Amino acid sequence: MWRFTLLLVITFIAAGCTSAASHYQSHGDGPSLYRVLYKNIRTGQSIDQVRDCLGPGEIPSDQDKFRDIQRRILAKEPSNVPGGVEDDDQFVLWQYDGHPVMMLQFRDNILVNHQPDLYKTYEPFRSVR
């Protein structure tokens, strides 16, 4: 048993994850997700590195919808989307507080446009409807 625990600790350290990441994967809560997005996730990480911290996420079938959302953000706040949006960008969603709303953008399986400072303070889920 101690070997399994040691292996698990080494795996999290090697992946750059924290206890907040394991807490998020177990509970899906917003505060731990924000903490991981702020402290552990960086533009340039591979999709596998991000999934090691956050879990597999959900790849929505309507990728065009998410490209359009990101393009609207780009038009209003270009500094939040410095890498722009390309037609083959892929979006992956993670849940928090029971809603699949945290969207990360990948290009050629590499994270782009992640702004860690946007996650410094936890924002509870609010519907825009």
Rosetta silent file (secondary structure, phi, psi, omega in degrees, C-alpha in Angstrom):
SEQUENCE: MWRFTLLLVITFIAAGCTSAASHYQSHGDGPSLYRVLYKNIRTGQSIDQVRDCLGPGEIPSDQDKFRDIQRRILAKEPSNVPGGVEDDDQFVLWQYDGHPVMMLQFRDNILVNHQPDLYKTYEPFRSVR
SCORE:     score description
SCORE:     0.000 S_00000001
   1 L     0.000  -41.113 -178.890    0.000    0.000    0.000 S_00000001
   2 H   -64.768  -29.983  178.486    2.791    2.449    0.823 S_00000001
   3 H   -68.227  -40.035  177.853    4.277    1.834   -2.629 S_00000001
   4 H   -62.934  -44.777  179.450    0.997    2.773   -4.290 S_00000001
   5 H   -61.811  -44.542  178.393    0.783    5.949   -2.212 S_00000001
   6 H   -61.704  -43.699  178.525    4.376    6.854   -3.040 S_00000001
   7 H   -61.690  -41.226  178.751    3.739    6.215   -6.744 S_00000001
   8 H   -63.293  -44.165  178.648    0.628    8.403   -6.630 S_00000001
   9 H   -62.496  -45.481  179.218    2.538   11.255   -4.949 S_00000001
  10 H   -62.103  -40.540  179.093    5.376   10.997   -7.476 S_00000001
  11 H   -61.175  -46.091  179.477    2.879   10.993  -10.341 S_00000001
  12 H   -65.133  -39.817  178.613    1.210   14.194   -9.111 S_00000001
  13 H   -64.713  -44.641 -179.795    4.551   15.899   -8.565 S_00000001
  14 H   -63.736  -34.829 -179.037    5.778   14.883  -12.016 S_00000001
  15 H   -80.132   -9.375 -179.134    2.573   16.116  -13.610 S_00000001
  16 L    79.041   19.324 -178.357    2.855   19.455  -11.827 S_00000001
  17 L   -94.425  166.178 -178.215   -0.433   18.914  -10.052 S_00000001
  18 L  -125.807 -179.984  174.944   -1.341   19.764   -6.495 S_00000001
  19 H   -64.319  -27.912  175.940   -3.704   18.565   -3.845 S_00000001
  20 H   -61.670  -36.461  178.860   -6.150   21.125   -5.285 S_00000001
  21 H   -66.124  -45.397  179.402   -6.097   19.117   -8.532 S_00000001
  22 H   -67.324  -35.423  176.834   -6.889   15.858   -6.787 S_00000001
  23 H   -64.449  -44.045  178.110   -9.566   17.633   -4.739 S_00000001
  24 H   -61.060  -45.152 -178.594  -11.114   19.053   -7.911 S_00000001
  25 H   -61.977  -31.345  179.715  -11.064   15.645   -9.602 S_00000001
  26 H   -81.753  -35.600 -170.506  -12.855   14.136   -6.591 S_00000001
  27 H  -115.259  -21.176  179.885  -15.377   16.891   -5.913 S_00000001
  28 L    64.737   28.058 -176.816  -15.745   19.041   -9.045 S_00000001
  29 L   -88.698  150.835 -178.132  -15.918   22.192   -6.945 S_00000001
  30 H   -64.272  -44.874 -177.858  -15.253   25.661   -8.255 S_00000001
  31 H   -59.225  -41.873  179.997  -12.717   26.863   -5.662 S_00000001
  32 H   -72.798  -34.460  176.237  -10.287   23.995   -6.296 S_00000001
  33 H   -62.098  -46.803  178.959  -10.744   24.263  -10.094 S_00000001
  34 H   -61.121  -40.283 -179.962   -9.921   27.970   -9.974 S_00000001
  35 H   -61.697  -42.444  178.897   -6.899   27.284   -7.767 S_00000001
  36 H   -67.143  -44.016  179.622   -5.565   24.736  -10.287 S_00000001
  37 H   -63.257  -31.602 -179.958   -6.259   27.019  -13.260 S_00000001
  38 H   -80.398  -41.884 -171.547   -4.454   29.852  -11.493 S_00000001
  39 H   -98.858  -27.844 -169.116   -1.449   27.969  -10.096 S_00000001
  40 L  -117.776  -19.738 -174.937   -0.859   24.891  -12.270 S_00000001
  41 L  -102.986  131.700 -177.660   -2.219   25.377  -15.783 S_00000001
  42 L  -136.120  145.961  171.230   -0.231   27.415  -18.314 S_00000001
  43 L   -53.836  138.361 -179.541   -0.456   28.255  -21.991 S_00000001
  44 L   100.699  -11.924  176.456    1.845   25.869  -23.874 S_00000001
  45 L   -75.932  151.005  177.471    0.964   22.765  -21.864 S_00000001
  46 E   -75.619  160.531  177.214   -0.181   19.715  -23.775 S_00000001
  47 H   -60.620  -33.762  177.766   -3.747   18.513  -23.540 S_00000001
  48 H   -66.094  -39.548  178.013   -2.417   15.439  -21.691 S_00000001
  49 H   -64.569  -41.654  178.885   -0.712   17.613  -19.063 S_00000001
  50 H   -65.206  -43.867  179.721   -3.918   19.578  -18.526 S_00000001
  51 H   -66.262  -30.199  175.312   -5.964   16.379  -18.289 S_00000001
  52 H   -60.135  -34.630 -179.588   -3.502   14.967  -15.751 S_00000001
  53 H   -86.187  -42.009 -170.787   -4.474   17.849  -13.476 S_00000001
  54 H  -103.436   -9.721 -172.460   -8.148   18.343  -14.316 S_00000001
  55 L    92.115  179.660 -170.976   -9.322   14.954  -15.534 S_00000001
  56 L   -69.054  -27.376 -176.690  -10.502   14.140  -19.045 S_00000001
  57 L    70.066 -173.752 -179.165  -13.062   16.894  -19.465 S_00000001
  58 E  -126.781  128.682  175.888  -15.725   16.802  -22.145 S_00000001
  59 L   -95.394  107.935 -178.318  -15.153   17.440  -25.827 S_00000001
  60 L   -68.119  147.405 -178.055  -18.369   19.030  -27.091 S_00000001
  61 L   -72.913  -28.427 -177.835  -19.626   17.875  -30.459 S_00000001
  62 L   -97.519   74.321 -178.394  -20.400   21.417  -31.644 S_00000001
  63 H   -63.392  -31.503  179.560  -16.885   22.868  -31.748 S_00000001
  64 H   -59.968  -36.010  178.214  -18.035   25.701  -34.053 S_00000001
  65 H   -59.224  -42.834 -177.162  -20.226   27.046  -31.235 S_00000001
  66 H   -76.145  -31.671  173.186  -17.201   27.389  -28.970 S_00000001
  67 H   -63.324  -41.370  178.437  -15.060   28.923  -31.697 S_00000001
  68 H   -63.613  -42.043  177.659  -17.813   31.510  -32.165 S_00000001
  69 H   -59.662  -47.138 -178.096  -17.913   32.223  -28.425 S_00000001
  70 H   -65.651  -35.671  177.802  -14.151   32.686  -28.360 S_00000001
  71 H   -66.974  -34.965  176.208  -14.290   34.942  -31.438 S_00000001
  72 H   -66.471  -40.315  176.638  -16.887   37.138  -29.705 S_00000001
  73 H   -63.382  -43.033  178.574  -14.595   37.406  -26.688 S_00000001
  74 H   -57.776  -42.279 -179.067  -11.717   38.238  -29.045 S_00000001
  75 H   -66.407  -35.480 -177.813  -13.758   41.043  -30.635 S_00000001
  76 H   -87.783  -38.355 -175.310  -14.669   42.566  -27.240 S_00000001
  77 L  -137.838   75.846 -175.679  -11.502   41.848  -25.244 S_00000001
  78 H   -57.283  -27.846 -179.577   -8.562   41.016  -27.534 S_00000001
  79 H   -67.854  -20.484  178.524   -6.141   40.881  -24.609 S_00000001
  80 H   -84.096   -9.610 -179.113   -8.004   37.811  -23.260 S_00000001
  81 L  -134.340   61.371 -173.317   -7.457   35.904  -26.518 S_00000001
  82 L   -64.376  -25.040  179.483   -3.884   36.818  -27.531 S_00000001
  83 L   -88.848   -0.106 -179.408   -3.454   33.727  -29.698 S_00000001
  84 L    69.781 -163.508 -179.886   -6.646   34.370  -31.618 S_00000001
  85 L  -135.778  130.720  176.575   -8.952   31.633  -32.862 S_00000001
  86 L  -115.903  157.369 -173.854   -8.299   29.258  -35.740 S_00000001
  87 L   -62.685  -22.511 -179.575  -10.776   27.031  -37.533 S_00000001
  88 L  -104.819   11.303  175.575   -9.231   23.799  -36.222 S_00000001
  89 L   -62.361  144.615 -179.576   -8.920   24.860  -32.563 S_00000001
  90 E  -114.514  141.165  179.339  -10.452   22.343  -30.182 S_00000001
  91 E  -115.729  139.383  178.213  -12.329   23.203  -27.025 S_00000001
  92 E  -125.566  138.062 -179.062  -12.630   21.018  -23.947 S_00000001
  93 E  -108.804  143.041  171.082  -15.068   21.675  -21.111 S_00000001
  94 E  -124.533  148.842 -179.201  -14.685   20.924  -17.426 S_00000001
  95 E   -89.799  151.319  161.999  -17.449   21.123  -14.868 S_00000001
  96 E  -150.182  147.123 -176.078  -17.581   23.053  -11.685 S_00000001
  97 L    52.872   30.735  175.962  -20.450   23.467   -9.284 S_00000001
  98 L    82.690    7.405 -178.266  -22.301   20.892  -11.430 S_00000001
  99 E  -123.114  131.308  179.782  -22.194   22.888  -14.692 S_00000001
 100 E   -79.975   78.469 -169.966  -19.999   22.077  -17.761 S_00000001
 101 E  -124.059  -10.190 -178.187  -18.832   25.628  -18.215 S_00000001
 102 E   -87.580  113.021 -173.357  -15.055   25.903  -17.913 S_00000001
 103 E  -107.755  129.399  172.746  -13.740   26.034  -21.478 S_00000001
 104 E  -121.077  145.199 -173.326  -10.090   25.676  -22.459 S_00000001
 105 E  -108.092  130.567 -179.834   -8.810   26.123  -26.023 S_00000001
 106 E  -123.287  141.039  175.953   -6.244   23.817  -27.637 S_00000001
 107 E  -127.606  120.245 -176.256   -4.404   24.172  -30.931 S_00000001
 108 L    53.640   41.391  178.346   -2.526   21.108  -32.175 S_00000001
 109 L    65.645   19.357  177.340   -3.097   19.607  -28.686 S_00000001
 110 E  -118.750  134.867 -179.849   -1.383   22.573  -26.980 S_00000001
 111 E   -67.259  130.034  176.101   -3.225   24.957  -24.652 S_00000001
 112 E  -125.015  157.548  172.832   -3.589   28.479  -26.035 S_00000001
 113 L    61.709   23.727  176.793   -5.100   31.685  -24.656 S_00000001
 114 L   -83.879  127.431 -179.485   -5.076   30.611  -21.018 S_00000001
 115 L  -115.321   89.896 -175.523   -4.992   33.618  -18.715 S_00000001
 116 H   -53.762  -35.569 -177.440   -4.217   32.341  -15.174 S_00000001
 117 H   -62.353  -21.531  176.745   -4.903   35.740  -13.576 S_00000001
 118 H   -67.978  -14.736 -176.194   -8.571   35.419  -14.572 S_00000001
 119 H  -112.049   15.494 -179.029   -8.797   32.560  -12.042 S_00000001
 120 L   -64.606  -36.618 -179.576   -7.102   34.251   -9.111 S_00000001
 121 L  -119.699  127.886 -179.315  -10.453   34.761   -7.391 S_00000001
 122 L   -62.966  132.962  175.362  -13.175   32.129   -7.484 S_00000001
 123 L  -117.472  112.970  178.229  -16.347   33.152   -9.290 S_00000001
 124 L   -59.168  151.082  179.691  -19.394   30.986   -8.537 S_00000001
 125 L   -60.259  132.859  174.514  -21.291   29.750  -11.585 S_00000001
 126 L  -132.667  129.191  177.999  -23.886   32.252  -12.823 S_00000001
 127 L   -72.218  141.626  178.308  -26.251   31.566  -15.669 S_00000001
 128 L   -92.556    3.422  179.192  -26.237   34.163  -18.430 S_00000001
 129 L   -85.584    0.000    0.000  -29.861   33.478  -19.305 S_00000001
